[in-house]
């Protein structure tokens, strides 16, 4: 007597079943297995809950809808920018002062200043281009 052993339903088949991506024959096979296997029904319940939880995820840049998250975002961003900007200004001021009063030659100072000014000009150019592009960026308001 030949017995036909039904194929085992794997995790990929279950996910395709839950997503509605199976053929009618495959759907019938999975449903037959679900009727006979409590372990398979448990896995389907787990996968359904995982699918629902994953669909509820959001990629909000501000840390969600929590009031405290919004308050923290509105406080930490300005404080971070103020501290970074003032620290950078103090560091640059000291660097310029030390550079001007250093006992090196005029040509060395001129060459170093040329490199620094060139890098700053290139950086300003990139920032200006990004600023101009931001206004016409078609993907600016695209959210997941």
N, C-alpha and C positions, 0 to 999 in steps of 0.2 A: 504494500500500500504506500503510495507516494503522498507524503504530507507536504503541503506548501507552507513554508514558514514565512510569516509576514515580515517585511523589512522593518528594522528598528527605526524609530523616529528619533532623530538627533536634534540638537539644539538649533541648528540652522533651519531645519524643517519647521520647528515650532515657531521660530521668529518669522519665517515666511508665512506661516499659517496665521499668526496674529496680525501681520501687516496686510493680509489679503493678497499675497503674491503667489498663491499655489493654484494649480489646475483643479478642476472639479474632482478628478480621480485622486489626486493627492489630498484634497480636503476630506474626501470620504475616508481615505486610509487613516488620516490623523484622527478624525472623529471616532473611527472604530477603535483605535488604540486608546483614545481618551475614555471610552466607555469601559474598557477592561483594566486600565491601569490607574490606580490612585496616585502613584508616584508621578506619572505623566501629568495628571490633573494639577498636582501640587506645583510642578515646574511651570505649567502654563499660567497658573495664578501668580507665581513669582515674576515671570516674564511680563505679564500684563501690568503688574504694579510697577515694575521697573520702567516699562514703556511710558506709563502715565507720569511717573516722576520725572523722567527725562524730558518729556514734552512740556512739563511745567517749568523747566529751568529757563532762566533768562540771563542775558549777558549784559546786564545794566552796569554801566561804567561807574555809577555813583554809589554802588554798594547796596542796592535794593531799595525797598520802599520804607524802610525803618526811619523813624523820625531822627533817632540818634545817629544813624549812618549819614543822613543828609546834613545834620548839624556838624558832625565831625568833618565831613567833606568841605563844608563852607568855611570852617575854621582852619583846618590844616593846610589847605591849598594856599590861601593868602599868607599865612605865617611862614610856610615853606619858601614862597617866592621872596618875601621880605628878607628872611635870613640868608637865603642864597645870594640875592642881589647885593645886600650890604656886605656880606663876606667877600664876594667877588670884587666889589669896589675897593674894599680895604686892601685886599691882596694885590690888586692891580696898582693901587696907589703906592704901596710899599715897593712893589717891583719896579715901578718907574723911578721912584726916588732912589732906590739902590742902584739902578742902572745908570742914572745920570751922575751920581756921585762916585761911581766905581773908578778905580785908577787905571782903566784900560784906555787904549788909543781911540782917536776920533774915528778912524776908518772902521775899526771893529764895532764901535757903537752904531755907526751909520749902516753897516751891513746887517747887523742884528735888528735894527729898527726897520730896515727895508723888508726883511723876512717877516717880522711881526705884522707890519702894516699890510703886506701882501696877503697874509693869511686872514687878517681881519676883513680886507676888501672881498676876498673870495667867500668868506662866511656871510658877510652882509648880502652879497649877490644871491647866494643860495636861499637865505631867509626871505629876501624880497621876491624871488621867483615863487617860492612856496606860498607866500602871502597872496600874490596875484592869482595863482592857480586855485587857491582855496575858494575864491569867489565863483569860479566856474566849474568846480569839481562835480561831476554828475553823481558820484557815489557818496557825497558828503552826508546826506541824510538817510543812508541805508543802514538799517538795523536788523540784526538777526532775530 
